[in-house]
Amino acid sequence: MAQVHGSGVTFAQLSNIPGVRTARIVAPRTLQLTLRAGQPTLTDAKVRRGLLGLLDVGLLAAVAAGNENSVTLAAAQVRSPSDPGYKPTAPVALTRDASLALLKEAGYEAVENPVVPPGPNAPAGPPQITKDGDPLTLVIGAASNDPTSVAVANTAADQLRNAGVRASVLALDPPTLYGQAIPDGRVDAIVGWHQAGGDLATALASRYGCPALQAGRLPDTRTTTPPPPPASNTPTPPSREDSVRAPSNLTGLCDEELQASIDAALTGRADVGKVVDQAEPQLWKMATVLPIMQDTTIAAAGPSVQNVELAGAVPVGIVATAGEWKKTRP
């Protein structure tokens, strides 16, 4: 049994092995870019819409897919492409001119780049987008241990810089990124993976709910037996009282009117599917999350293992029938 990322060449090579069955399956995660609406430069929805409009989602998805020939674009705020009832809900993509016009309405203007070209024949850089003389800046955070997120973040930064936005990427280890950099306001946006295939009401509440904006203390799960004293050269770990659960709503924004419907969906007082359908237009209007793609993998099963189903509900996948697998030979 194997489940790997790979291109069409990899898929063909595995398929040509006698007795090996192969299939492409979606993975239980989607990649998205999230804007932090609480950041000073992103409080205006026109600025957020303008910035997202400058991004080429197709190119970002292609970078995320790497050498894979199959790309599963994500175009909804709550449902993933693998979810039942999924349909693209994204509005028509803005043109570059329309995006720049939104930024202009928000008080930004394009000024000539003050940087002198390196040579007389070198082209000048794009005009810089500024407001009251200050450039529009955007720091995109990404987990340093995830090359895909870092590559997509760098591509997004390149696209924004080409439009005159002073964009940069800050790659940090996940605990530092989500536990320190985001609460401290060091990043304005995040490129990262989110779980797919779970309960829709839970996903809606955790990603866009108002209570999910707040950090909370982790429950105390300590045993009554005190731990051994640390060695003199071992740093003392932070106490449990200092540990907090990071907010799951990374946007820094919520809709109080929408929260009532979210609560009803969570408690079963409203149909989850209808709540999600009604929420989609409002979530797109908030302009905080740009879905990019859902991950896919190649699954292969050799002749020595029986009863393997190369399919399954996300997020269980191919291991859904693992209890029935049988090895026929060493």
Secondary structure, 3 states (H helix, E strand, C coil): CEEECCCHHHHHHHHCCCCCEEEEEEEEEEEEEEECCCCHHHCCHHHHHHHHHCCCHHHHHHHHHCCCCCCEECCCCCCCCCCCCCCCCCCCCCCHHHHHHHHHHCCCEEECCCCCCCCCCCCCCCCEEEECCEECEEEEEEECCCHHHHHHHHHHHHHHHHCCCEEEEEEECHHHHHHHHCCCCCCCEEEEEEECCCCHHHHHHHHHCCHHHCCEECCCCCCCCCCCCCCCCCCCCCCHHHCEECCCCCCCCCCHHHHHHHHHHHHCCCCHHHHHHHHHHHHHHHCCEEEEEEEEEEEEECCCEECCCCCCCCCCHHHHHHHHCEECCC
